[in-house]
Amino acid sequence: MALDESRTSGTHSGGCTCGDCPHGARHGHRRAVAAFLAKRDELAAGKGLPAGVAQSASASRQWVSDELTGSARTVAERAREAGDAWLHQVWRGTLFAVWGAAGALLVGASLTAIGAGWSTARTAGLIAALLTAGLLTAAARFHRARGGLLAPLIGEDNRLSTSRTVAAAWVLLAVFAVLVLALQLAGASDPEKRDALIEGLDLVRSAGVVTVLALVCTVAVVVRRVVTVRVLGQRLQKLRADRPRAADLLTDDSGRGSFTDVQYVLVSAVAVLFSAVRLARRPEQLPDLPWGLALLVAVSAATYFAGKYTEGGRPVVLSVVRAREAGDLDAPIRTGDDIEIRGAGFVPPGAGSPDRLARLVVRIGTVHVHVPLIPVAGGFANPTDTVLTVPVPVEVEPGTVDVQVVTAAGVETNRCPIDVTD
């Protein structure tokens, strides 16, 4: 996709080709991706090899890997520049969304007032919307370098956090509801009406929504702690994304749909919408969320938390064997031979980009061997999540040595001993 876009798009309307503005950074990233894909496909077809290394399989493989690694690092740098430029640009978009929602509320209030007449509750709702939008605007401007209103929702891995987004939706609903009640109370002159509005804050009526609010906020805080502890304990591999995306709310770090995230977002969205409708129908009290719906949100939150607690795991080496080409004789492992490391978790979620694949390292005894990138049409044959192929360098002393893999996330696998002969 990026390759097709790079072929059809030139510089933006200002003629800029640098990376100092959003347009220049985006086009710079597309050009870098296009150059990398073209080089990968060319090398995968056996073209572009220097004559000095073409006669040696090991030398040509190392040269190809080094060339692709250099191009991949350029792509990664351009991706980071494009991500930073996107964050600087998107904060205005968040303001358009906020003020658009306030405008939609004005239109809705005007339409529902036809026949029923204008009420104090409608006035309070519009003023509350304006106040909320003003506060959010100030917060967005303060965090404009980090995406505006997205800043509190972005996790340490530079992805949108599902738990924080759900908690923010409930907090925003609660703040808006309290503002509506407070403004109605400020404009009420009848003592009985003021007492009724104060009773609208009674815990008996609002216990459901308060319980859900406390639960989702607790989940947001505890999930962050759980992820941090698991990462530091090397039980979870986390890699930073180039920039946050809306799909992060429904997918895992590798971009695949996540059941726990999807069900949490859907159930919470339905519950928030129901509470908003209850507030619109009875603006004189906090939304009285039924306990059945509150229990449904609690079950959804527990499922999400359990999924976060159990996801991931340490990479593991299961076995190491000598790689054998067709026609080769069976033999023990010697220096210069290729070995095949079989296991799981070598490429953690989000580490499928070429620059991160190039960061895989195999420790053979005391020698660190970078896993070579072996290109094929449309991707790479090596490394993969379950199999790595690396040569045994001549610096490895004969005897029993340990083989250990270090992933792009910095997590080390278990040690697997092998015998290297003369």
C-alpha positions, 0 to 999 in steps of 0.5 A: 500500500505504501509502495503504491502511494509513493508511486502516485504521490509527489511532494505536497502543494507547498513543494516541500520534500523535507521531514520538518512538516507533516506533509514532508514527513509523510512523503519521506516515509513513503519514499523510504518504504518504496525504496526498501521494498524495491531493494528487497524484491530485487535482492530476493530475485538474486539481482544487484549482488556485487561480483566480489560476493556473488560466488560465496553463499555465506558472503552474499547472504551477509551482504544482502542482510547488511544492505536490507538492515541499513535500508530498514533503519532508514524506514524506521527513522522516517516512520518515527518522524512521520509519527511525531508530525502526525501527533502535532497535526492531529490535536486540531482534529480532536478539537473538531470532534469535540466542538462537532459533538457540542454542535450536534447536541445543540441541533438535537436539543432544538429538534426535540424542543419542537412541540415540547418547548424549551426547558431549563434542562436543555439550557443547562445541557448546552451550557454544560456542553460548552463548558466541557468543550472549553475545558477539553480545548484547553487540555488539548492545547496544553498537550498539542505536541502529544496529540491533544486530547489523545495524550491521556489515552496513549500508553507507554508503547505509543498505542491507544489504550483500550482501558484508558479510553473506556475509563475516559468515556465514563469519566466524561459522561459523569462530569457532564451529568454533574455539570447539568445538575449543577447548572439546573440547581443554579437556575432553580428558584423553587426550593422543592425543585432544588431539593429534587435536584439534590436528591438526584445525586443520591447514591441509591439512584446512581449506585450503578453508574458510580460502581461502573465508573469506579470499576473501569478506572480501577481496571485502567490503573491496575492493567498499567501496573500489571503490564509494567510488572510483566515487562520488567519481569520479562514475561511480556514483550512490548515494543513501541509503535510508530504512532497511535491508531484507532485500530489499537482499541480493538487489536493486539500489538501485532494488529490482529483483532483481540476478542478481549478488547473488542468485547470490552469496547462494545459492551462499554459503548452500549452501556455509555450510550444507555446512560446518556439516553437515561440522562437525556430523559431524566436530566434532574438526576444522575443516570440510574444504570440498571444493575443488570447492565452494570453487572454486564460491564463488570463481567466484560471488564473482568474478561478484559483484565484476565486477557491482559494478565495472561497474554504474552509469555517468554520466548523459548528455545526448544531445540537446535539442529544443524541446517541441512541443504538438499544433497548434504551429508548428515554430520555434526555441527562444525564452525561455519555450518548453519544451525536452525533454532526452533522454538516460539516467541522469537518475533513478538507482536509488533516486531514484524518490521524489518528494522526490528527483525534485524535486531534479533541476536543469537548468543552462541557461547560468548559470540553474538551473532546477528540473525541475517535477513533472508528476503523472499518475494513479499517478505522474509524467509528468516527470521520467523517467530518459530525458526531462526537460521544463523551460521556458527562463526569460527570464533566459537570454540569447539566443545559444548556451548550454550545457544540463547536468543535475544529478541528485539524487545530485549528478552532472553530465552532459555539456554540450549546446549549444543556440541560443536566439533572441529 
